[in-house]
Protein backbone atom coordinates (compact mmCIF):
# COMPACT_ATOMS: atom_id res chain seq x y z
CA UNK A 1 0.00 0.00 0.00
CA UNK A 2 1.50 3.35 -1.05
CA UNK A 3 1.65 6.14 1.52
CA UNK A 4 0.21 8.57 -1.02
CA UNK A 5 -2.93 6.45 -1.17
CA UNK A 6 -3.83 6.83 2.49
CA UNK A 7 -6.36 9.27 3.77
CA UNK A 8 -6.64 10.16 7.45
CA UNK A 9 -9.29 7.52 8.24
CA UNK A 10 -7.34 4.80 6.46
CA UNK A 11 -4.11 5.75 8.20
CA UNK A 12 -5.67 5.55 11.66
CA UNK A 13 -7.23 2.16 10.86
CA UNK A 14 -4.06 0.83 9.32
CA UNK A 15 -1.88 1.99 12.20
CA UNK A 16 -4.13 0.01 14.56
CA UNK A 17 -3.25 -3.24 12.79
CA UNK A 18 -0.13 -5.00 14.02
CA UNK A 19 0.73 -6.18 10.54
CA UNK A 20 1.30 -2.59 9.42
CA UNK A 21 2.19 -0.97 12.72
CA UNK A 22 5.34 0.53 11.23
CA UNK A 23 3.23 2.93 9.21
CA UNK A 24 2.33 4.79 12.39
CA UNK A 25 5.73 6.43 12.52
CA UNK A 26 5.56 7.80 8.98
CA UNK A 27 4.11 11.19 8.15
CA UNK A 28 1.28 11.19 5.61
CA UNK A 29 1.25 14.01 3.03
CA UNK A 30 -1.74 16.33 3.37
CA UNK A 31 -2.58 15.94 -0.32
CA UNK A 32 -3.10 12.17 0.10
CA UNK A 33 -6.78 12.66 0.88
CA UNK A 34 -7.45 13.54 -2.76
CA UNK A 35 -6.11 10.40 -4.38
CA UNK A 36 -8.42 7.45 -3.71
CA UNK A 37 -11.59 7.96 -1.74
CA UNK A 38 -12.50 11.48 -2.78
CA UNK A 39 -14.17 12.47 -6.02
CA UNK A 40 -17.15 11.52 -8.11
CA UNK A 41 -18.58 8.05 -7.60
CA UNK A 42 -18.09 5.68 -10.53
CA UNK A 43 -21.81 4.88 -10.62
CA UNK A 44 -22.31 8.55 -11.50
CA UNK A 45 -19.55 8.65 -14.10
CA UNK A 46 -16.41 9.06 -11.99
CA UNK A 47 -13.25 6.97 -12.20
CA UNK A 48 -13.56 3.58 -10.47
CA UNK A 49 -11.19 2.50 -7.72
CA UNK A 50 -10.53 -0.79 -9.51
CA UNK A 51 -10.74 -1.16 -13.27
CA UNK A 52 -9.81 -4.07 -15.53
CA UNK A 53 -8.33 -6.16 -12.73
CA UNK A 54 -9.08 -9.80 -12.04
CA UNK A 55 -8.98 -11.93 -8.91
CA UNK A 56 -7.12 -15.22 -8.40
CA UNK A 57 -9.01 -18.08 -10.01
CA UNK A 58 -10.80 -20.65 -7.92
CA UNK A 59 -10.85 -23.63 -7.58
CA UNK A 60 -7.10 -24.10 -7.31
CA UNK A 61 -5.73 -25.75 -10.45
CA UNK A 62 -2.08 -26.45 -11.15
CA UNK A 63 0.03 -29.09 -12.90
CA UNK A 64 -0.06 -31.34 -9.83
CA UNK A 65 -3.86 -31.39 -9.80
CA UNK A 66 -4.06 -32.16 -13.53
CA UNK A 67 -1.39 -34.83 -13.23
CA UNK A 68 -3.18 -36.48 -10.29
CA UNK A 69 -6.48 -36.67 -12.19
CA UNK A 70 -4.74 -38.03 -15.29
CA UNK A 71 -2.78 -40.61 -13.33
CA UNK A 72 -5.95 -41.82 -11.62
CA UNK A 73 -7.79 -42.09 -14.94
CA UNK A 74 -5.00 -44.15 -16.44
CA UNK A 75 -4.74 -46.41 -13.39
CA UNK A 76 -8.24 -47.80 -13.77
CA UNK A 77 -8.62 -47.62 -9.97
CA UNK A 78 -11.57 -45.26 -9.72
CA UNK A 79 -13.41 -46.59 -6.67
CA UNK A 80 -12.05 -46.83 -3.12
CA UNK A 81 -12.97 -50.50 -2.76
CA UNK A 82 -10.52 -51.37 -5.56
CA UNK A 83 -7.54 -50.54 -3.37
CA UNK A 84 -7.03 -50.53 0.39
CA UNK A 85 -4.15 -48.10 -0.09
CA UNK A 86 -5.61 -45.97 -2.86
CA UNK A 87 -6.18 -42.22 -3.03
CA UNK A 88 -9.24 -42.19 -0.73
CA UNK A 89 -7.58 -44.19 2.03
CA UNK A 90 -4.45 -42.05 1.72
CA UNK A 91 -6.45 -38.83 1.83
CA UNK A 92 -8.29 -39.98 4.95
CA UNK A 93 -4.99 -40.46 6.76
CA UNK A 94 -3.60 -37.13 5.53
CA UNK A 95 -6.71 -35.15 6.39
CA UNK A 96 -6.95 -36.66 9.88
CA UNK A 97 -3.31 -35.70 10.44
CA UNK A 98 -3.91 -32.19 9.13
CA UNK A 99 -6.92 -31.70 11.39
CA UNK A 100 -5.33 -33.24 14.48
CA UNK A 101 -7.69 -36.20 14.87
CA UNK A 102 -7.16 -39.94 14.91
CA UNK A 103 -9.64 -40.82 12.17
CA UNK A 104 -11.28 -39.58 8.99
CA UNK A 105 -13.97 -41.05 6.73
CA UNK A 106 -14.24 -39.46 3.27
CA UNK A 107 -17.66 -39.11 1.64
CA UNK A 108 -19.20 -37.85 -1.58
CA UNK A 109 -20.32 -34.50 -0.13
CA UNK A 110 -20.58 -32.48 3.06
CA UNK A 111 -24.32 -33.20 3.18
CA UNK A 112 -23.58 -36.93 3.04
CA UNK A 113 -21.13 -36.52 5.91
CA UNK A 114 -23.77 -34.89 8.08
CA UNK A 115 -26.36 -37.56 7.34
CA UNK A 116 -23.80 -40.28 8.03
CA UNK A 117 -23.09 -38.77 11.46
CA UNK A 118 -26.76 -38.48 12.36
CA UNK A 119 -27.29 -42.16 11.46
CA UNK A 120 -24.12 -43.29 13.25
CA UNK A 121 -25.32 -41.60 16.44
CA UNK A 122 -28.61 -43.50 16.23
CA UNK A 123 -30.70 -40.37 15.74
CA UNK A 124 -33.98 -40.97 13.93
CA UNK A 125 -37.78 -40.55 14.00
CA UNK A 126 -38.99 -38.89 17.19
CA UNK A 127 -35.60 -37.29 17.85
CA UNK A 128 -34.66 -33.63 17.48
CA UNK A 129 -31.45 -31.89 16.48
CA UNK A 130 -30.98 -28.17 17.14
CA UNK A 131 -29.25 -26.25 14.38
CA UNK A 132 -29.08 -22.92 12.58
CA UNK A 133 -31.62 -21.45 10.15
CA UNK A 134 -28.80 -19.50 8.50
CA UNK A 135 -27.07 -22.19 6.49
CA UNK A 136 -27.13 -24.24 3.31
CA UNK A 137 -30.07 -26.67 3.05
CA UNK A 138 -27.51 -29.49 3.23
CA UNK A 139 -27.33 -28.97 7.00
CA UNK A 140 -30.95 -29.89 7.61
CA UNK A 141 -30.96 -32.46 4.80
CA UNK A 142 -28.67 -34.60 6.92
CA UNK A 143 -31.23 -34.48 9.74
CA UNK A 144 -34.35 -34.89 7.59
CA UNK A 145 -32.87 -37.86 5.75
CA UNK A 146 -32.92 -39.70 9.08
CA UNK A 147 -36.50 -38.50 9.66
CA UNK A 148 -35.44 -36.56 12.73
CA UNK A 149 -36.68 -33.02 13.34
CA UNK A 150 -34.33 -30.06 12.68
CA UNK A 151 -35.11 -27.44 15.31
CA UNK A 152 -34.19 -23.88 14.35
CA UNK A 153 -32.50 -21.69 16.99
CA UNK A 154 -31.89 -18.00 16.35
CA UNK A 155 -28.54 -16.29 15.78
CA UNK A 156 -26.15 -13.90 17.37
CA UNK A 157 -26.73 -11.19 14.72
CA UNK A 158 -23.14 -9.93 14.86
CA UNK A 159 -21.36 -13.28 14.43
CA UNK A 160 -24.04 -14.94 12.24
CA UNK A 161 -23.64 -18.04 14.44
CA UNK A 162 -26.05 -19.95 16.63
CA UNK A 163 -26.85 -18.09 19.85
CA UNK A 164 -26.20 -20.57 22.71
CA UNK A 165 -28.96 -18.95 24.80
CA UNK A 166 -31.44 -19.60 21.99
CA UNK A 167 -30.18 -23.17 21.69
CA UNK A 168 -30.81 -23.82 25.38
CA UNK A 169 -34.37 -22.48 25.10
CA UNK A 170 -35.15 -25.17 22.53
CA UNK A 171 -33.74 -28.20 24.36
CA UNK A 172 -36.42 -30.70 25.41
CA UNK A 173 -36.69 -34.38 26.29
CA UNK A 174 -36.45 -35.38 22.60
CA UNK A 175 -33.31 -33.39 21.81
CA UNK A 176 -30.41 -35.68 20.91
CA UNK A 177 -27.80 -33.39 19.39
CA UNK A 178 -26.71 -29.84 18.62
CA UNK A 179 -25.38 -29.11 15.13
CA UNK A 180 -23.57 -25.75 15.16
CA UNK A 181 -22.66 -24.38 11.73
CA UNK A 182 -19.36 -22.51 11.53
CA UNK A 183 -20.63 -19.81 9.20
CA UNK A 184 -18.22 -18.16 6.77
CA UNK A 185 -15.54 -20.53 8.10
CA UNK A 186 -15.42 -18.86 11.54
CA UNK A 187 -15.98 -20.66 14.87
CA UNK A 188 -19.38 -20.73 16.48
CA UNK A 189 -19.38 -20.13 20.25
CA UNK A 190 -18.27 -23.70 20.94
CA UNK A 191 -17.25 -23.14 24.54
CA UNK A 192 -20.86 -22.43 25.48
CA UNK A 193 -22.31 -24.98 23.08
CA UNK A 194 -20.10 -27.76 24.42
CA UNK A 195 -21.07 -26.79 27.97
CA UNK A 196 -24.75 -27.04 27.04
CA UNK A 197 -24.17 -30.43 25.43
CA UNK A 198 -22.45 -31.72 28.55
CA UNK A 199 -25.18 -30.34 30.82
CA UNK A 200 -27.97 -32.00 28.83
CA UNK A 201 -26.09 -35.11 27.68
CA UNK A 202 -26.24 -34.23 23.98
CA UNK A 203 -23.92 -35.00 21.08
CA UNK A 204 -22.34 -32.14 19.12
CA UNK A 205 -21.97 -32.60 15.37
CA UNK A 206 -19.93 -29.74 13.96
CA UNK A 207 -21.01 -28.58 10.53
CA UNK A 208 -17.58 -27.30 9.53
CA UNK A 209 -18.36 -27.44 5.80
CA UNK A 210 -16.92 -23.93 5.35
CA UNK A 211 -14.27 -24.08 8.06
CA UNK A 212 -11.24 -26.05 6.87
CA UNK A 213 -8.22 -25.51 9.17
CA UNK A 214 -10.00 -22.91 11.32
CA UNK A 215 -8.95 -22.97 14.98
CA UNK A 216 -10.77 -22.27 18.23
CA UNK A 217 -9.08 -22.37 21.63
CA UNK A 218 -6.13 -24.28 20.20
CA UNK A 219 -8.07 -26.97 18.33
CA UNK A 220 -9.17 -27.30 14.74
CA UNK A 221 -12.87 -26.91 14.07
CA UNK A 222 -14.48 -30.29 13.53
CA UNK A 223 -12.20 -31.85 16.15
CA UNK A 224 -14.02 -30.38 19.16
CA UNK A 225 -17.45 -32.02 19.06
CA UNK A 226 -18.19 -35.74 18.90
CA UNK A 227 -17.91 -35.57 15.09
CA UNK A 228 -16.97 -32.90 12.58
CA UNK A 229 -18.08 -32.64 8.95
CA UNK A 230 -16.50 -30.86 5.98
CA UNK A 231 -17.38 -30.12 2.37
CA UNK A 232 -15.00 -30.04 -0.60
CA UNK A 233 -17.52 -28.59 -3.03
CA UNK A 234 -15.97 -26.42 -5.76
CA UNK A 235 -16.30 -23.09 -3.95
CA UNK A 236 -14.76 -24.28 -0.66
CA UNK A 237 -11.22 -23.35 0.39
CA UNK A 238 -10.19 -26.99 -0.18
CA UNK A 239 -12.13 -28.27 -3.18
CA UNK A 240 -12.58 -31.20 -5.54
CA UNK A 241 -15.98 -30.49 -7.14
CA UNK A 242 -18.01 -32.31 -4.52
CA UNK A 243 -16.74 -34.50 -1.69
CA UNK A 244 -16.87 -34.43 2.09
CA UNK A 245 -15.21 -35.78 5.21
CA UNK A 246 -15.97 -36.77 8.79
CA UNK A 247 -13.31 -36.50 11.47
CA UNK A 248 -13.21 -37.71 15.06
CA UNK A 249 -11.21 -39.45 17.79
CA UNK A 250 -13.71 -42.08 18.96
CA UNK A 251 -12.72 -45.24 17.10
CA UNK A 252 -16.00 -47.08 17.66
CA UNK A 253 -18.08 -44.12 16.49
CA UNK A 254 -15.86 -43.48 13.47
CA UNK A 255 -16.06 -47.16 12.51
CA UNK A 256 -19.82 -46.82 12.65
CA UNK A 257 -19.60 -43.79 10.35
CA UNK A 258 -17.59 -45.91 7.92
CA UNK A 259 -20.19 -48.67 8.04
CA UNK A 260 -23.11 -46.30 7.51
CA UNK A 261 -21.47 -44.54 4.54
CA UNK A 262 -20.58 -47.92 3.00
CA UNK A 263 -24.24 -48.98 2.54
CA UNK A 264 -24.24 -50.52 6.01
CA UNK A 265 -21.27 -52.78 5.35
CA UNK A 266 -18.46 -52.78 7.91
CA UNK A 267 -14.73 -52.91 7.18
CA UNK A 268 -14.85 -56.67 7.76
CA UNK A 269 -17.27 -57.10 4.85
CA UNK A 270 -20.33 -57.89 6.97
CA UNK A 271 -23.52 -55.92 6.31
CA UNK A 272 -24.58 -54.71 9.74
CA UNK A 273 -26.57 -51.46 9.56
CA UNK A 274 -28.96 -49.42 7.46
CA UNK A 275 -26.89 -47.09 5.35
CA UNK A 276 -26.67 -45.34 1.96
CA UNK A 277 -23.65 -45.50 -0.34
CA UNK A 278 -21.77 -42.27 0.28
CA UNK A 279 -18.21 -43.26 -0.64
CA UNK A 280 -15.79 -40.68 -2.03
CA UNK A 281 -14.31 -41.75 -5.38
CA UNK A 282 -10.62 -41.95 -6.24
CA UNK A 283 -10.68 -38.94 -8.57
CA UNK A 284 -11.90 -36.61 -5.83
CA UNK A 285 -9.32 -37.89 -3.36
CA UNK A 286 -6.51 -37.61 -5.91
CA UNK A 287 -7.38 -33.96 -6.62
CA UNK A 288 -7.50 -33.22 -2.89
CA UNK A 289 -4.17 -34.90 -2.22
CA UNK A 290 -2.54 -32.90 -5.01
CA UNK A 291 -3.50 -29.67 -3.23
CA UNK A 292 -2.28 -30.59 0.24
CA UNK A 293 1.22 -29.12 -0.14
CA UNK A 294 -0.14 -25.59 -0.56
CA UNK A 295 -3.21 -25.71 1.66
CA UNK A 296 -1.64 -24.16 4.75
CA UNK A 297 0.08 -21.38 2.82
CA UNK A 298 -3.21 -20.39 1.16
CA UNK A 299 -4.91 -20.53 4.56
CA UNK A 300 -2.25 -18.22 6.04
CA UNK A 301 -2.57 -15.74 3.19
CA UNK A 302 -6.35 -15.52 3.52
CA UNK A 303 -6.05 -14.84 7.25
CA UNK A 304 -3.43 -12.14 6.73
CA UNK A 305 -5.44 -10.42 4.00
CA UNK A 306 -8.64 -10.65 6.03
CA UNK A 307 -6.90 -9.09 9.04
CA UNK A 308 -5.62 -6.25 6.86
CA UNK A 309 -9.05 -5.65 5.37
CA UNK A 310 -10.67 -5.63 8.81
CA UNK A 311 -8.10 -3.13 10.06
CA UNK A 312 -8.68 -0.87 7.06
CA UNK A 313 -12.45 -0.88 7.66
CA UNK A 314 -12.24 -0.21 11.38
CA UNK A 315 -14.30 2.84 12.23
CA UNK A 316 -16.24 2.85 8.96
CA UNK A 317 -19.85 2.75 10.23
CA UNK A 318 -21.56 1.61 7.05
CA UNK A 319 -20.20 -1.95 7.37
CA UNK A 320 -19.20 -4.07 10.35
CA UNK A 321 -17.06 -7.18 9.72
CA UNK A 322 -18.22 -10.48 11.23
CA UNK A 323 -17.72 -10.70 14.99
CA UNK A 324 -15.25 -13.36 16.10
CA UNK A 325 -15.53 -14.99 19.51
CA UNK A 326 -12.67 -14.93 22.04
CA UNK A 327 -10.52 -17.97 21.45
CA UNK A 328 -10.80 -17.73 17.66
CA UNK A 329 -7.23 -18.26 16.51
CA UNK A 330 -7.91 -18.31 12.77
CA UNK A 331 -10.68 -18.87 10.23
CA UNK A 332 -10.90 -20.35 6.77
CA UNK A 333 -12.46 -17.14 5.39
CA UNK A 334 -14.56 -19.05 2.89
CA UNK A 335 -16.49 -15.79 2.84
CA UNK A 336 -15.46 -12.39 4.14
CA UNK A 337 -18.71 -11.18 5.65
CA UNK A 338 -19.98 -7.81 6.84
CA UNK A 339 -23.24 -6.32 8.05
CA UNK A 340 -24.50 -3.31 6.06
CA UNK A 341 -26.02 -0.50 8.14
CA UNK A 342 -28.31 1.63 6.01
CA UNK A 343 -28.79 4.16 8.80
CA UNK A 344 -25.21 5.26 8.06
CA UNK A 345 -25.88 5.43 4.33
CA UNK A 346 -28.73 7.94 4.19
CA UNK A 347 -31.14 5.02 4.75
CA UNK A 348 -30.56 3.84 1.20
CA UNK A 349 -31.33 0.22 0.44
CA UNK A 350 -28.49 -2.31 0.52
CA UNK A 351 -28.86 -2.85 -3.23
CA UNK A 352 -27.95 0.79 -3.84
CA UNK A 353 -24.79 0.42 -1.76
CA UNK A 354 -23.81 -2.78 -3.58
CA UNK A 355 -24.43 -1.24 -7.01
CA UNK A 356 -22.24 1.73 -6.13
CA UNK A 357 -19.47 -0.63 -4.99
CA UNK A 358 -19.80 -2.73 -8.12
CA UNK A 359 -19.30 0.38 -10.24
CA UNK A 360 -16.04 0.96 -8.33
CA UNK A 361 -14.92 -2.52 -9.43
CA UNK A 362 -15.68 -4.37 -6.17
CA UNK A 363 -18.45 -6.96 -6.19
CA UNK A 364 -20.00 -7.71 -2.83
CA UNK A 365 -23.31 -9.51 -2.56
CA UNK A 366 -25.95 -10.77 -0.16
CA UNK A 367 -25.56 -14.39 0.87
CA UNK A 368 -28.61 -16.34 2.04
CA UNK A 369 -31.80 -14.65 0.84
CA UNK A 370 -33.99 -16.05 3.61
CA UNK A 371 -33.44 -18.34 6.57
CA UNK A 372 -34.44 -21.98 6.40
CA UNK A 373 -37.27 -21.25 8.84
CA UNK A 374 -38.95 -19.38 5.96
CA UNK A 375 -38.60 -22.08 3.29
CA UNK A 376 -41.44 -24.37 2.09
CA UNK A 377 -39.81 -27.56 3.43
CA UNK A 378 -41.43 -26.71 6.77
CA UNK A 379 -44.95 -27.18 5.41
CA UNK A 380 -43.88 -30.33 3.59
CA UNK A 381 -42.49 -31.90 6.76
CA UNK A 382 -45.42 -30.91 8.96
CA UNK A 383 -47.83 -32.55 6.46
CA UNK A 384 -45.63 -35.61 5.98
CA UNK A 385 -47.22 -38.86 7.18
CA UNK A 386 -44.00 -40.13 8.77
CA UNK A 387 -43.62 -36.97 10.83
CA UNK A 388 -47.30 -37.01 11.78
CA UNK A 389 -46.87 -40.58 13.03
CA UNK A 390 -43.62 -39.99 14.92
CA UNK A 391 -44.40 -36.58 16.45
CA UNK A 392 -47.55 -35.55 18.26
CA UNK A 393 -49.90 -33.00 16.70
CA UNK A 394 -49.18 -30.74 19.67
CA UNK A 395 -45.41 -30.92 19.08
CA UNK A 396 -45.74 -30.18 15.37
CA UNK A 397 -47.97 -27.19 16.09
CA UNK A 398 -45.52 -25.96 18.73
CA UNK A 399 -42.74 -26.41 16.18
CA UNK A 400 -44.54 -24.12 13.73
CA UNK A 401 -45.35 -21.57 16.44
CA UNK A 402 -41.70 -21.34 17.55
CA UNK A 403 -40.14 -20.89 14.11
CA UNK A 404 -39.65 -17.16 14.51
CA UNK A 405 -35.96 -16.21 14.13
CA UNK A 406 -35.85 -12.40 13.93
CA UNK A 407 -32.08 -12.16 14.25
CA UNK A 408 -31.66 -14.51 11.30
CA UNK A 409 -34.07 -12.33 9.31
CA UNK A 410 -31.98 -9.30 10.21
CA UNK A 411 -28.74 -10.99 9.10
CA UNK A 412 -30.28 -11.95 5.76
CA UNK A 413 -31.28 -8.32 5.20
CA UNK A 414 -27.93 -6.83 6.25
CA UNK A 415 -25.36 -9.25 4.83
CA UNK A 416 -22.76 -7.97 2.37
CA UNK A 417 -20.03 -10.47 1.66
CA UNK A 418 -17.07 -11.24 -0.58
CA UNK A 419 -16.72 -14.73 -2.03
CA UNK A 420 -13.27 -15.18 -0.58
CA UNK A 421 -11.73 -18.53 -1.57
CA UNK A 422 -9.97 -16.93 -4.53
CA UNK A 423 -10.06 -13.15 -3.87
CA UNK A 424 -8.44 -13.36 -0.42
CA UNK A 425 -5.41 -14.95 -2.09
CA UNK A 426 -4.76 -11.70 -3.94
CA UNK A 427 -2.18 -9.04 -3.05
CA UNK A 428 -2.25 -6.50 -0.24
CA UNK A 429 -2.91 -3.83 -2.88
CA UNK A 430 -6.01 -5.75 -3.95
CA UNK A 431 -7.25 -5.68 -0.35
CA UNK A 432 -6.70 -1.93 -0.35
CA UNK A 433 -8.86 -1.70 -3.47
CA UNK A 434 -11.72 -3.33 -1.55
CA UNK A 435 -11.31 -1.06 1.47
CA UNK A 436 -10.83 2.08 -0.62
CA UNK A 437 -13.95 1.34 -2.65
CA UNK A 438 -16.07 0.89 0.48
CA UNK A 439 -14.63 4.05 2.04
CA UNK A 440 -15.11 6.03 -1.17
CA UNK A 441 -18.75 5.01 -1.52
CA UNK A 442 -19.40 5.75 2.15
CA UNK A 443 -17.60 9.10 2.25
CA UNK A 444 -19.38 10.26 -0.92
CA UNK A 445 -22.79 8.83 -0.03
CA UNK A 446 -24.45 12.23 -0.34
CA UNK A 447 -23.89 12.03 -4.10
CA UNK A 448 -26.49 9.25 -4.19
CA UNK A 449 -30.23 9.79 -3.97
N, C-alpha and C positions, 0 to 999 in steps of 0.2 A: 504494500500500500504506500503510495507516494505522499510525502508530507503536504504537498501542494493541494492534495485532494481532500484534506480534512477540514471540515468546518468545526466550529466550537463544540457543538453537541457531540459530533463524532469523536473529537479528540478526548473529551471527558469520558465517554463510554469506553473508548479504546484503552485509555490509560488505566481504567479500572480492571482490565483483563491482565492476568499474570503473563500470558503469552506475549503481550506487547507492552509490558510495563516500561521498557526502556524508552518508549516514546514520550513518557511523561517529562523527561528532562530536556526535551527538544522544543525550542520555540516554534510556533506555528505562524507563518506570515499572515498578516491581516487580510490580504487579498484572497486567501484560500476559500473564503466563504462563497465566492462567486463561481467556483469552478464545477461543482457537481450537483448540489442539491438546490441551487437557486435557478430561476429562469422559468420559461414557459413550459408547461407540461406537454409531454409528447402527444397525449390524446387530443390536445388542442393545437397541434402543429409544431411544437417545440422539438428540440433534438433529444432523442432517447438516451438514457444512461447506457444502455447496452444494445448495440446494433450489430447484426450479422456475426454473432458469436454462438457457438454451439456448446453443449455440455458433454461430458464423458458418456459414451454409449453404455447402455445396460441392456441385457445381462453381459457379464464379463466374458469376452471371447478372446482367446489367444491361440497360438500354435499348439500349446499343450492340450487345451480343450479339444481342438479339432483332431489332434493325433489320438487322444484317448477314445473319442467316439469312433474313429476309423479303425483303430486296433480292435475295439470290441466287436464292431461289425464283421471284421475279417475272422475273428476267433470262432464265431458261431456259438459262443456261450453268451446267450442273451437273457437267460432267466437264472435267478439265484440258486434254484435247486439243481442246476447243472454242475455247480462247483462249490464245494464247501469253503474254498479259499478264494472265491471270485471277488469281483469288484464290490458287491453289496456287503459281503462279510468283512471285507477289508475296510470299507467305509464305516461300518458300524463300530469297528475297533478304533478307528482314527477319530471319529466324531465323539465317542465316549471319552477318549483321552483329552480331546480339545475342550470338552465341556466339564471335565473333572468328575465324571461319574464312572461307575464300574461297568455299566451295560448300556447298550443302544440297540433298538430294533428299528430298521428302516422300513418305511411304508411308501405307498403310492401317492400320498398327499398329506397335508397337515390335518385336513378333515378326517381322513382315515385314521390318523394317529389318535385323535381325540376320541373317536368312536371305539377304537380298540381299547383305550384306557378305561372308558366307561364300562365296557363289557368285562374287561379283566377284573375290575373292582366289584363285579356282581351287581351293578346298578341296573335296574330295569323297571317294568311297570309298577306303579305305585310309589316309586321313589322320586325324589326331587334333587335337582342340582342348581345351585345359585350361581348366576353368571351375569355378565354385562349386556345391556341392550345396545351398547355402542361398539359393534364389532362386525366382522364378516359373518354371513349366515352359516359358514362352516362351523363356527363355534357351537351353535345350538343344534346343527345337524347331527353332530356326534352324540348329543343327548337324545334327540328325537328318534334317531335310528335304533336306540335301545328302548324306545317307548317310555322313557322317563320324562319328567316334566322340567323344562328349563325355566327357572324362576328369575325374573329380571329384578336386579337391584340397581338403584340409581347411582350416579357418578359424583365424584369430586369434580366440579366444573372447571377447576384450574389445572388438574393433572390429566383429565379425561379417563381416569381409572375408576374402578369400583370403589365406592365409599364404604369402608369397613362397618361404619355405623348403620348404613342401609342394609348391608349384608346381614348383620345380626338381627335386625328387625324382621327379616324374612325366614329365619331359621325356625323350623317346627319339627315335630316328631318324625316326619317323612324325609327330612333333609339328609342326604347321604354324602354330599360333596360340595365343595366350593371350587369354581373354575374361574380364577382371575385371568384377565386378558391383559397382557403387557402391551398396551396400545402405543403405537408409533415406535415400538422397540425399547420403551422405557419401563422400569420396574413399577408394578403396582405396589401398594403399601403392604408388602408381604409380612412385615413384622406383626402388624395387627391382624392380618388375615390368618397367619399361622397360629397366632394366639387364640383366635376364635375357633379354628379347627380343633385345636387341642382341648379347649374348654367344652366343646360340644361333640367330641369324638367323630370328627368328619375328615374325610380324605381331601387333599388339595391336589387338583390336576391343573398344572400351569399351562395355559394357552400362550406359549412363547413363540407363536408362529412368526411374529415380526421381530423377535428379540435375540437373534443369534449373537452370542458372545457377551451380551450385556451382563453387568455385574451389580449385585446388591449385597451390601454388608459382607463383602469378600467372597461371595459365591456366585457362580454363573446362574442366570435365570434358567429355569427348567430343572435345576438340580436341587431346589429348595423344598418343593412339595413332594408328595409321594411319587408323582410322575410328571414329566415335562414333555410338551409336544411342540414340534417345529414344522414349518413349511419351507419347501425349497421351490415354490412357484416362481415363475420367471421374474417377477418384480422384486423378490426378496433379496436381501443383501448377500445371501449365499443361494444360488439358484441353479436349477437344472430343468426348468420347464414346468414340471409338477414335482411330486416327491415330498416325503415327510419323514420325521423321526420321532421316536420316543426314547427318553433317557431316564435312568433311575439307578439306585443302588441296591434295591431289594431284589435278590436273585429270584426268589419264588414268584414275585409279582411280575418281574420282567420276563420270566419264562412263560408266564400265563399270557402276557402281551404277545409274545412270539406265537404261541399256540392259537390265540384268537385270530391274529392277522394272517395265519397260514391255514385258513378255512377249518379251524378247530383241530388241526393236526400238530401234535407236539414234535419236538426235535427228535424223539425216538421213533417217529413214524406212526404212532398210534393216534387215531382220531378220538379226541377226548371231550371237546367242547363244541358249542355252537359258535361259528365264526365265519366271516366273509373271507374272500381272498384279497388281501391288501398288500401284497408283496411289492417292494421296489424292484425295478428291473435293472439289469446290468448296465444299460446305457446311461441311465440316470446316475447311478453310483460312480461310473467311470468319469462322467463330466464333473461331478462333485469332487472326486479325488484329485482331478487335474487342477482344481482351483485352490486346494488347501494351502499350498506354499505361500500364496499372497493374501490369504483371508485376513490374517491379523494386521498386516500393514494397511489394508483398505479400511479395516475397522478403526485403526488408530487415526487415519487421515480424516475419516468422517467425524470422529469425536473432536479433533482439533479444529476442523472447520466449523462445526456446530458451535463450539465454545467461542470462537471468534465472532461468529454471526450474532450469538446471544449478547456478547459484550458490546457489539456495535449498536444493537437495538435497545440497550438498556436506557431507560428514561424516555423512550418514544411511546407516548400513551395510546397510539392508535392500534398497536399490536402488543400482545403479551406472550412470549414464548412459553411453551408447556412447562408447568411446574414439575420439578423433580423432588422426590422425597429424600430426606436425610438418609444416608447410607447408599445412595445411588453412586456407584463408582464410575460407571460408563454405560452407554446405551448403544444400540445398533444404529439408531437414526435411520430406520427404514423410511420414515417421514420426518421432516422438520416441521413441527406444528406450532401454530400460534392462534390466539383468540383475537378476533377483530372487534374493536369497540367503536361502534358508530357514533356514540356520544362525543367522541373526540375527532370526528370527521364530519362535522356539520350535520349529523344525523342522516347522512347519506347511506343508502343501502350497500351492503357488502359487495354486490355485483358491480357497483360503480367504482369502488376502491380497487377491485380486482381488474377491471377493464383499464383503469388508469395505470396500474402496475404493468399490465400486459403491453401497453403501448410503450412503456419504458424498456421493454425487452425482458421482463421478469414475469414468468407465469406461475402464479400461485392459484390454488383452487380450493373449493370446499372438499370435504372428504365423504363422509356418510350423510346422505341426504336426510334420512330419518332413522330413528332408532328402531331396533327390531321389535320393540313393544308396539310399534305403529304399523307393522306389516301384516298382510292378510293371513299368514300362517297361523296366527292366533285363532282366528275364527275356524280355520280348517281343523286345528287340533281339538278345539272345544266341541266341535260337532262330530269328531271321529269316534267310531263305535268302541275302539280299543280303549281310548281315554275315558269314555263314558262308563265303561265297565270297570276300569281300574281305579278311577278317582270318583269320589262322591259328587253329586250335583252341587252340594254346598261348597265343596272345595273348588270346583271349576268356576262357580260364580264368584267366589272370593278371589280366585286367580284373576279373573277379568276386572274385578273392582279395584285390585291393587296394582294394576299395570301402569299407573301414572309414574313417569320418570321425568319431572320437569327440568332437572339439571342436564339430562341427556338431550332433551329438546333444545336447551340453551346452547349446548356445545355444537349441535348440528347447525344451528343458525349462525354461530360465531366463528366456526373453524375456517382458517386460511392456512394451507399447508403447501410445502414443497415436496414433490416426489424426490426422495433424497438418495436412493441407492446409487445412481450415477452422478447427479449434480454435486453431492457433497464430496466427491472425489476430485473436484476441480481445484483450481489454484486459489490462493488467498485473495488475489485480485478479483476473481469471480465472486467470492463471498462479499467483497466490498461492493460489487455491482448490485447484489441483492439488497444489501443494507442501504446503499445510496439511493436506490430506486424507491424503497419504502419511505426513507426520510424525505426525499424530494416530493413524493406525492403527498405526504403528510404536511410538510411545511408550506406547500403551495395549494392546499386544499380549498382555499377561498376562490381559486380560479374555476372550481367546479360548481355547478348548480344542480 
